[in-house]
Amino acid sequence: MTDREKTDSPISVVLGEDYPEIRAGVRAICAKYPGKYWRDLEDEDGYAEDFVNELSASGYLGALIPEEYGGSGLPIRAGGVILEEIHASGCSAGACHAQMYMMGTLLRHGSEEQKRRYLPKIATGDIRFQAFGVTEPTTGSDTTQLKTKAVRDGDYFIVNGQKLWTSRAHKSDLMMLLVRTTPIEDVKRRTDGLSVLLVDMKDAVGKGLTIRRLDTMINHQTNELFFDDLRVPAENLIGEAGQGFRYILDGMNAERILVAGESLGDARYFIERASKYAGERIVFGRPIGQNQGVQFPIARAYAEWKAADMITRAAAALFEAGAPCGEEANTAKLLASESAWHAGEACMQTFGGFAAAREYDIERKWRECRVAQIAPISTNLILAYIGQHVLGMPRSY
């Protein structure tokens, strides 16, 4: 019997187009930011300032923040819907999605003073909370082995080390940083001794923090960070020192569910574009969609999207009910990312040479959706989780 089957409280999953008002509102904003907007940003390595500001001003980026802190207090499913519609519209939530899953660590484990200091301004967009410093060049997904250290010095922590793939750090006001505060050789379990700090970027850049931009295949605005005796106020410690790994894990199911929503939106985008074009494009006197070689991959991608959509809804419902949802959240992220990739492949094949033309935006979305199988967690790590924690096989790493 699984943990989910042991849950006594009834859990319901809404079918169909839930949150129609939110979907319509997000689509209306996205309509103002067509493909050229995103292509121009890639050309100039630019950040989607206007897009992010409008989403913030409309309350969508504060949707999951409780009302008492200035947000809308909506469930995680609503957050997933927002991200899904952004991607289904041809836009990208990569510029702003992080605060939706990061703020849970602050909300659940931060002090009341920290929550009241930061959350209301995060909800309005006055504080941009988009940088998450976890991954390092030498440790990758092996988070417990990270090398960035923070040593207590009176009212401050002194931070030294390096982070990689810290997207939007140069555009954020606040960063959540995972550091080791107790040497790994001095702890009983390798998950002990890690702590979470909130870093005020205005006080940090040039005063112990150096940011180096990284050029990547998509405009994900990512960076490498170098810490050299950066002083972070001790009051910026979230929760207890040494418990940071547990705090980060606590938010990972939310992260999986939300980014699955983005992949579902990507799949929808590709399926809709491919289906429409396949019915309009005439070759050898007939629509290409009449050919099974064109039609069947699109139809299969649709079936995969439907399955991924259902498990994502189930994961969100379990999460909201406070029930165990690691299996569902990880499976949702896996299936949604793969459905998007297969839909993208079908769309590329349907459009043929035109798919490679930037003005059609398909190649841009194709590049973006491929990254979802690598980040924020790779497909193989999800399979390892399922193999060990769901199927009971020996640990593979």
NORJO-V827704 format. One record per run of one state. SS is the DSSP state (h for helix, s for strand, l for the rest). FROM is the first residue (numbers start at 1). TO is the last residue. If there is no record, write none. Layout:
# NORJO-V827704
SS/FROM/TO  SS/FROM/TO
This chain:
# NORJO-V827704
l/1/2  h/3/6  l/7/19  h/20/30  l/31/34  h/35/44  l/45/48  h/49/57  l/58/66  h/67/69  l/70/75  h/76/88  l/89/97  h/98/109  l/110/111  h/112/124  l/125/128  s/129/133  l/134/142  h/143/145  l/146/148  s/149/153  l/154/155  s/156/164  l/165/168  h/169/171  l/172/173  s/174/180  l/181/183  h/184/186  l/187/193  s/194/200  h/201/204  s/205/205  l/206/208  s/209/213  l/214/222  s/223/233  h/234/236  s/237/238  l/239/242  s/243/243  h/244/250  l/251/251  h/252/280  l/281/281  s/282/283  l/284/285  s/286/287  h/288/290  l/291/291  h/292/320  l/321/325  h/326/356  l/357/357  h/358/360  l/361/361  h/362/371  l/372/378  h/379/390  l/391/397
